[in-house]
Amino acid sequence: MKIRFSVFLITVFILCTVLCSLFAAALAAEKWPGVDESVIEKYAREHGREAREPFINTDQGDLLLFVFLLAGAIGGFAAGYYWKELTGDRKQRRPNGSL
C-alpha cells in the first residue's frame, strides 16, 4: 500500500512538471523572437534588403517531410552498400579465392 502511494505521488509530480514546462514553453514562444527575426532581418533592413519568399518554400504541405525521406533513403542505401567499410568488419581473402 505504501509503495502504491509513493508511485502515485511520483507520477503526479512528473505529470505536473511536464505540464508546467509545456505551459512555460508556450508562453516563452511569444516573448522570444527567433534569430531570423531579431538578428538577420534587422541587419538586412539596415543594409537595404527586405525579406523575400524563398525559391523552394518547404513550409507548405509535406515537401520538407519528403526531402527528409529522400535524404534518409539515399543515406541508408549508401550506408548499407558500404557497411563493411563503415564497421571495419572485413574478412581477409586468401589468394585462392576462399574465405
C-alpha positions as CSV (number, residue, x, y, z in Angstrom):
1,M,0.0,0.0,0.0
2,K,2.8,2.4,0.9
3,I,4.6,1.6,-2.4
4,R,1.5,2.3,-4.5
5,F,1.1,5.7,-2.8
6,S,4.7,6.6,-3.5
7,V,4.3,5.6,-7.1
8,F,1.2,7.7,-7.3
9,L,3.0,10.7,-5.8
10,I,5.9,10.3,-8.2
11,T,3.5,10.1,-11.2
12,V,1.6,13.2,-10.1
13,F,4.9,15.1,-9.6
14,I,6.2,14.1,-13.1
15,L,2.8,15.0,-14.7
16,C,2.8,18.4,-13.0
17,T,6.4,19.1,-14.0
18,V,5.7,18.2,-17.6
19,L,2.5,20.3,-17.8
20,C,4.2,23.3,-16.2
21,S,7.2,23.1,-18.6
22,L,4.8,22.9,-21.6
23,F,2.9,25.9,-20.3
24,A,6.1,27.9,-19.8
25,A,7.3,27.0,-23.2
26,A,4.1,28.1,-24.8
27,L,4.3,31.5,-23.1
28,A,8.0,31.9,-23.8
29,A,7.5,31.5,-27.5
30,E,5.6,34.8,-27.6
31,K,8.3,36.7,-25.8
32,W,11.4,35.5,-27.6
33,P,11.6,36.0,-31.3
34,G,13.8,33.7,-33.4
35,V,17.3,34.5,-34.7
36,D,15.9,35.2,-38.1
37,E,13.6,38.0,-36.8
38,S,15.8,39.5,-34.2
39,V,19.2,39.5,-35.9
40,I,19.2,38.6,-39.6
41,E,16.2,40.7,-40.6
42,K,17.4,43.6,-38.6
43,Y,20.8,43.7,-40.3
44,A,19.2,43.1,-43.7
45,R,16.9,46.1,-43.2
46,E,19.8,48.2,-42.2
47,H,21.6,47.4,-45.5
48,G,18.5,47.9,-47.6
49,R,17.5,44.3,-48.2
50,E,14.0,43.2,-47.4
51,A,12.8,39.7,-46.8
52,R,11.5,37.8,-49.8
53,E,9.9,34.4,-50.4
54,P,12.3,31.5,-50.7
55,F,12.8,29.8,-54.1
56,I,11.6,26.5,-52.7
57,N,9.1,27.0,-49.9
58,T,9.3,23.9,-47.7
59,D,6.7,25.3,-45.2
60,Q,3.8,24.4,-47.4
61,G,2.5,20.8,-47.4
62,D,4.7,17.8,-47.0
63,L,7.6,18.9,-49.1
64,L,10.0,19.2,-46.2
65,L,9.0,15.7,-45.0
66,F,9.6,14.3,-48.5
67,V,13.0,15.9,-48.6
68,F,14.0,14.3,-45.3
69,L,12.6,11.0,-46.5
70,L,14.6,11.2,-49.7
71,A,17.8,12.1,-47.9
72,G,17.3,9.3,-45.4
73,A,16.7,6.8,-48.2
74,I,19.9,7.9,-50.0
75,G,21.9,7.9,-46.8
76,G,20.5,4.4,-45.8
77,F,21.3,3.0,-49.2
78,A,24.9,4.4,-49.1
79,A,25.4,3.1,-45.5
80,G,24.1,-0.3,-46.4
81,Y,26.2,-0.5,-49.5
82,Y,29.4,0.4,-47.7
83,W,28.5,-1.3,-44.4
84,K,31.7,-3.4,-44.2
85,E,33.9,-0.4,-44.7
86,L,31.9,1.6,-42.2
87,T,32.1,-1.0,-39.4
88,G,35.6,-2.3,-40.2
89,D,34.2,-5.9,-40.4
90,R,36.4,-7.1,-43.3
91,K,37.4,-10.6,-43.8
92,Q,40.8,-11.3,-45.3
93,R,40.6,-13.2,-48.6
94,R,43.1,-15.9,-49.3
95,P,44.9,-16.0,-52.6
96,N,42.9,-18.9,-53.9
97,G,39.6,-17.0,-53.5
98,S,38.2,-18.8,-50.4
99,L,37.4,-17.0,-47.2
